[in-house]
Amino acid sequence: MRIIGHRRPRDIGKLGPPTDAEQAWLLSFAHRRTGVPKGVFRYRTHEEANADWDRWNAKLVAETVVRK
């Protein structure tokens, strides 16, 4: 077997690795909810699907306001 070249670690770039504050900020996104129940939904029209989406978003916004 011949070896052509060598592996090099990927360059991180000028910015460098994320700071602790940036990692905490990214981790905060993991705790957010979409408000959409799990499952497969089938709709006859886009309007029906949009109505459900609007209802779920409105419920999530209302819950967020109550929590704050």
C-alpha positions in Angstrom: 0.0 0.0 0.0 1.3 3.5 -0.9 0.7 6.6 1.2 0.1 9.7 -0.8 0.1 12.8 1.4 -0.7 13.1 5.1 -3.8 14.0 6.9 -4.0 17.4 8.3 -6.4 18.7 10.9 -9.1 21.0 9.6 -8.3 24.7 10.0 -10.5 26.4 12.5 -10.0 29.8 10.8 -9.4 33.2 12.0 -12.2 33.2 14.5 -10.9 30.3 16.6 -12.9 27.9 18.7 -16.1 29.2 20.4 -15.7 31.0 23.7 -17.6 29.8 26.8 -20.2 32.6 26.3 -20.8 31.5 22.7 -21.2 27.9 23.8 -23.7 28.9 26.5 -25.6 31.0 24.0 -25.8 28.0 21.6 -26.8 25.7 24.4 -29.7 28.0 25.2 -31.3 27.1 21.9 -31.5 23.5 22.9 -34.1 24.3 25.5 -36.6 26.0 23.2 -39.8 24.3 22.1 -41.6 24.6 18.8 -45.1 24.0 20.2 -45.8 21.6 17.4 -47.1 18.2 18.7 -45.3 15.1 17.4 -46.9 13.1 14.7 -47.7 13.1 11.0 -50.3 15.6 9.9 -52.2 15.4 6.6 -54.2 18.3 5.4 -56.5 18.8 2.4 -55.4 22.4 1.9 -52.5 24.7 2.7 -55.0 26.9 4.5 -55.8 24.1 7.0 -52.1 23.5 7.6 -51.4 27.2 8.1 -54.3 27.5 10.5 -52.8 24.8 12.7 -49.4 26.3 12.5 -50.8 29.7 13.5 -52.7 28.1 16.4 -49.6 26.3 17.7 -47.4 29.5 17.4 -50.1 31.6 19.2 -50.3 29.0 22.0 -46.5 29.0 22.4 -46.3 32.8 22.5 -49.0 32.9 25.1 -47.1 30.4 27.2 -43.9 32.3 26.9 -45.6 35.6 28.0 -47.1 33.9 31.0 -43.7 32.4 32.0 -42.0 35.8 31.9 
